[in-house]
């Protein structure tokens, strides 16, 4: 599997989580700074000497893929048009 396939698989995994709708609603409120902080948190777990990787059995490549998926989502949020609000029906 190449890197792009891994990132796509992670994005798909996130969308199929049981609480994906709740997560998506919360993430829609995130700023670019929030997304950058999340990506940096994953990147901080990449070095193999990080204690958390040992304790939680995290794979450095998995953390790189998660960071990349967050970055892709941030790019999409910045380049996508804002969601349109539903038009209110004002007929009596």
N, C-alpha and C positions, 0 to 999 in steps of 0.2 A: 504494500500500500504506500503510495507516495504522500508527501506532506499535505497536499491539497485534499486528498481523499480523507486523511486523518482529521483535518479541520472540518470538512463537510460532515463527517461522521459525528464529530463532537457537537456541531450545531444541531444536527438531527436528533442526537441523544437528548440535548437540552429541551428540544421542542416536544419530545415524547415523555418527559417526566410526568408523573401523576399530577403535580401542581404547576404544570407549565403555564397555564393561563394566569395564575396568581403571580408567578415569577415575571411573565411578560408584562403584566400590568405595572408591577413595581419597577421593572427595568425601563419602562417607557418614561418614568419620572426621573431617571438618572441623567445627570449632566455628563458632558464629555469628561470632566475631571473625575467623576465617579468611575467611569469606564476605564480611564487611564490608571486609576488607583487599583482597580481590580486586576487589570492586566499586569501591573507591577507586582502585585501580591503573588500571582502565579509565577512570574519571572524570578522573584526572590526565592522561590522553592526549587528552582532548577539545579543549583549546585548540588552535587551528590553528597556533600559533607553536611548539609543542613540537617539538624537533629529531627525536625518534623518529618522529613522524608523517611528516615529510619523508623520513627515511631508510628507513622501512619502508612508505611509501605508505599509511598508515592514514587511513581516513576518519573524521572526528570523529563523524558520525552512527553509524557502525559501532561505535565505542567506547561511545557512549551506549547503544546497543541491547545490547551485551555486558554492560555494567554493569547494565542493567535485567533482563536474563536471570539474572544472578547474584543480584540482589535477589529476583526471583521464586522462584528455587530456595531462597534462604535463608528466605523466608516459608513455603514449602512444608515445608522441613525443621523449622521451628519449630512448625508447626501440624498436621503429620501425626503420627499415633500412631507410636511406635517400632516397628521391624520385630519381628515375633514370632520368637523362636528356635524352631528345630525341636525338637519333643518327642523326647526320647531313648527308644528302645525298650528297656525294661529287662527284657524277657522272656528267660529262659534259652534 
